[in-house]
């Protein structure tokens, strides 16, 4: 089974843009960056040529000789089976972190040969650039972030009929029970596999839970090896300690990141570089507390108070050694971690929509907490996340009393409705947040007429 990735649609828009620059594709390991680039090349161009600087180290010498794109292309044609023709060939530079000269060449493709379509990607690119003090041609490339497979993409592959129904919604109204039940079932299955493409394909091809667990563990093991390969030796134990502390951090009722959970006596100054390493690797998301929901949110962040989530809910589940059967059972009692999994999955669905903006969260005197606060268009939107159908709690009400937002959102396993400025949505629809927002605006416009 092949998973259709939404990023290919973004590639298509880039392909036809008049102000096109080479793409620098960023994202965590094993999320399908190479597959997406090759699929785009195969389906949208006459030819696709890939140059892998890890598997073909001899390519480095080509970029050490010249900076001229025209001369580079003549040399590179000797290493591929297809012609390189402007407008007809997609050029892929994979594992570009292995060749700084190739990374710098993107500047010259932008300035001297913009008619060529070039996409570059690499493993732990952000980490490698910092470690090796490599120069990125700022302003001469289009940085594009790729994320693990979202639930939206998962549903399109697992249940096309339900996906089509949700994708064609034209108003906010209760979903038919059959649709809602299918959403709930597929969402729980998604939390088992997470967004790693290999795990999803094994899951949807009915290879069983054992195959999924094996694949996820292999990815976790690969990440551990990356710590050794790309991190400074003194930081390796700290990076590993933070990564393995995630389940414990998120199992607390208050999910604020606490250094002493990592190690007794641990101090922020000793672990900040390790946290940054994991962020640069795309393995974690850091969500900061805000003192108040002002515009812009970044101006009101408390940088000493934050929560840390995993880039993928499937990897988080496997890291926590949580059995798949617990996830698929709607009445399973794993309390705080069930809430953590729900939050992580919602955040994972929102990230591809946020255009590099990280959400925040809000607390009030340690008595109330709203899981996420988004800056969306010209609005600040509070988002509450509930794991199942129990929506008890006063946090969103407290926020509403204090700030009276025009719209507030609650993701849970309850049905879809909009009433009194509160959008109650099934958590599986978080990936359609942009669509839901447009439907809310439409309802507001109709109400004003």
Steps between C-alpha positions, in 0.01 A plus 500: 500500500621850416418799721415819312687789663359853506844654465503393134221754438729765650776381268264546204428861596873560528561341160285760324599804711660788311729587792612144560813432707663163574322316782683401818279226644519463879352237731566212736656174388289224343197716417522444124688804366688305232186312397305827467768663286532199272123459466467866408776464242352184354145635469554865413812505279623321192818406685619480860865475599619444856849558634562342841810645668510223757489210255700681230780683686683548171240766415662736747795558269266637231388782731853572616611582146242763402208709620351553155163319471546440129836333549371307802211362298729385219713313754196357683352362177790255500358346819140446387301314236270785399556842345483813714271738312370825645128474575487128421738345754474505878844511663519344848798552730456244778707482820629845410642547849789280386618766254511864609599610149181346362298682766666828402437428130126555560576873513640490148211292367271769639697790352634358173277207406148553645350315204613170656292325765719400795397339830756421770453301820709326760499296818496721809582794277447763770725311741773440242506864389554617858755234589714559194441877499377472142370805315140489380426739209234699684260677266606283208305188595142422595504311827215252511418282801368150471334313785405141576186371327200684646175332598341674203743325266457173692120511468520568128687170464313295761139607436460706184123523536513656848783728390293624204201566725704711743689678226172606335335650810330830420359580843562424865242243605483166678670222308300182439580245769644258243747767386589599857558138602723441198700813586547383858614154388747625241634767735584238762666287235701803394623555857635144493707540184559873522614688192807305395421385143657154530300425816177625341546290187561188712191582707271565202635197315384287796846382597399519864595684814826308532626639170402854600677469836814366333511786250445766766770347720741496206437872449555571868825304483604701194432822689726376780777441247447851367575637846844340477563598139387863504518625861802621696623222728425694818140558388417141405394380850296818552319468167428136573377582850260769379366278221434210736342731759217604265250236617563594863481873424166457322357257754486773763165670552685827447697431184746787546852381427685440829876452493509287816290240316805444282740471789507609862672835521485564126517870405365677195838640396641146478224373272410796278741398222362146506145631468604719207665199335176301517305798365744548212469129423123540474449238772321719752271801511542751782179687593543804727267636766368851438436769759199620303352433153628814330602563141759384409504198727879478485523828692323349800681168533654396830817334375553329836166315483435259216371157405682258272320268260633232266492558125291185462238339723591148384863546600387649832279198565783260420747704705260468794459123442124550483334195339296561186202323658478774763471766229232318300284438808285814557438414866859413589610675817835668455381843618772767471686336214176463304472879522862537393445279196190702410692828523795365302274373221311832476825697489631264233190570290532877542872537425478471117241781502691750712766621256789464746305666784513294817185523715521606863300397806337699781490451874334699777632480856557128453123448518418501130685402184398526137707248304567712192459863398535582130561823315287446192449782250409798722361292786637334815321167540501283814486123445408248767575131445309216667596137448150352475145624564550627854522878464493587869731780603485876523819609323338615176222668699756684710679617185166610351407700812835675502553574130165442324642372168271508197564129441624222725550136407474170681633182341363179652322187380161675504309594186545815296306812592542878531308684767555829680848548358612149605595257226479146637675272255607138488877496553553315168390818321792706635671454165208681337538799731540741208178372344311518831619856546362602161165337584491692830566827316223416253255439784598831659444680170157342453403588858598864441277536192 
